[in-house]
């Protein structure tokens, strides 16, 4: 049974929040958003690089197969 739930009814027996936790400050939230945006920007660059590599490999394979087909046709 999950914590906070009784066996006979599905109502919480614990308080929903804790008064011992301090509210998150705006600067802390801003810092978290900045970290998230920086991570996304870095990840986007990495993914762009990887897609270029995959695209190059596919083009190379296509050209190689196309040349083999032309050789077989002659």
C-alpha positions in Angstrom: 0.0 0.0 0.0 1.5 3.4 -0.9 2.4 5.7 2.0 -0.4 8.0 3.0 -3.2 5.6 2.0 -5.2 3.6 4.5 -6.3 0.0 3.8 -10.1 0.6 3.9 -10.5 3.9 2.1 -8.4 5.7 -0.5 -8.0 9.0 1.3 -4.7 10.4 2.3 -3.8 10.3 6.0 -0.8 12.6 5.5 -0.6 16.3 4.9 -0.2 17.1 1.2 2.7 19.5 1.7 5.4 19.9 4.2 5.8 23.2 6.1 9.5 22.4 6.7 10.3 23.0 3.0 11.3 26.5 2.0 9.7 27.9 -1.2 11.9 27.9 -4.2 13.3 31.3 -5.0 12.9 33.1 -8.3 16.7 33.1 -8.8 16.9 29.4 -8.2 14.1 28.8 -10.7 15.8 31.1 -13.2 19.1 29.2 -12.7 17.4 25.9 -13.3 15.8 27.2 -16.5 19.1 28.5 -17.7 20.7 25.1 -17.1 17.9 23.4 -18.9 18.1 25.8 -21.9 21.9 25.4 -22.0 21.6 21.6 -22.0 19.0 21.8 -24.7 21.2 24.0 -26.9 24.2 21.7 -26.4 22.1 18.7 -27.1 20.6 20.3 -30.3 24.1 20.9 -31.6 25.2 17.3 -30.9 22.0 15.9 -32.5 22.6 18.2 -35.6 26.2 16.8 -35.8 25.0 13.2 -35.5 22.3 13.7 -38.1 24.8 15.1 -40.6 27.0 12.1 -40.0 24.1 9.7 -40.5 23.1 11.6 -43.7 26.6 11.4 -45.1 26.8 7.6 -44.4 23.4 7.1 -46.1 24.5 9.1 -49.1 27.7 7.1 -49.3 25.9 3.8 -49.1 23.4 5.0 -51.7 26.1 6.1 -54.1 28.1 2.8 -53.6 25.0 0.7 -54.3 24.0 2.8 -57.2 27.5 2.4 -58.7 27.3 -1.4 -58.2 23.9 -1.5 -60.0 25.3 0.5 -62.9 28.3 -2.0 -63.1 25.9 -4.9 -63.2 23.8 -3.3 -65.9 26.8 -3.0 -68.2 
